[in-house]
């Protein structure tokens, strides 16, 4: 399995500011993903982070709000821009390891005041 | 479109009793089915999966799940629950291999399991 770490683990931010979340995988992986888990809800895919090209966003998510970088096969960042209280969620990084299985990082707990 | 239903928001069970968490799915092709567990203030941990082969799959921590194609179900089971199994459980499905275009892992709403001593 892949081991995924995320930074920061949690943060409290003021509305209107931006936060960049880092995701590091302990091995090279072909596919990385970013998910959002709003309070008391299930996981929703934000985008697929593509190495060397623009991320592929799901319906309802746009690059201006959630810019993503993927400079290499082990690292990705997600920025939550111009934050509002509605952005308060857990943001999870995920990657494909072996045999069709996705693994998830510990998540970044974001509270926007 | 693919979807997953977990009909129970919460399951309560006494320690030592069997635990079942229900999951039904809808896909257009062959399903790739997964169970994950989320402990408080933790990320998602992979428990088990069904891709092909035997309908009964065994996973981590003594959990198993049975794929039933006719009932489009993939219920999670554990013969004897532990207090430490108390957590949030998610069923998830894809209808394509992970590297296929348009691939997306869809999650159910989650079921909270409470195991009482």
HADDOCK unambig.tbl for C-alpha pairs under 7 A between the chains (distance, minus, plus):
assign (segid A and resid 41 and name CA) (segid B and resid 109 and name CA) 6.51 0.50 0.50
assign (segid A and resid 42 and name CA) (segid B and resid 107 and name CA) 6.68 0.50 0.50
assign (segid A and resid 42 and name CA) (segid B and resid 108 and name CA) 6.70 0.50 0.50
assign (segid A and resid 42 and name CA) (segid B and resid 109 and name CA) 4.96 0.50 0.50
assign (segid A and resid 42 and name CA) (segid B and resid 110 and name CA) 6.26 0.50 0.50
assign (segid A and resid 43 and name CA) (segid B and resid 107 and name CA) 6.32 0.50 0.50
assign (segid A and resid 100 and name CA) (segid B and resid 97 and name CA) 6.80 0.50 0.50
assign (segid A and resid 100 and name CA) (segid B and resid 98 and name CA) 5.79 0.50 0.50
assign (segid A and resid 103 and name CA) (segid B and resid 46 and name CA) 6.64 0.50 0.50
assign (segid A and resid 104 and name CA) (segid B and resid 43 and name CA) 6.48 0.50 0.50
assign (segid A and resid 104 and name CA) (segid B and resid 44 and name CA) 5.67 0.50 0.50
assign (segid A and resid 104 and name CA) (segid B and resid 45 and name CA) 6.89 0.50 0.50
assign (segid A and resid 105 and name CA) (segid B and resid 43 and name CA) 5.76 0.50 0.50
assign (segid A and resid 106 and name CA) (segid B and resid 42 and name CA) 5.40 0.50 0.50
assign (segid A and resid 106 and name CA) (segid B and resid 43 and name CA) 3.76 0.50 0.50
assign (segid A and resid 106 and name CA) (segid B and resid 44 and name CA) 6.95 0.50 0.50
assign (segid A and resid 107 and name CA) (segid B and resid 43 and name CA) 5.38 0.50 0.50
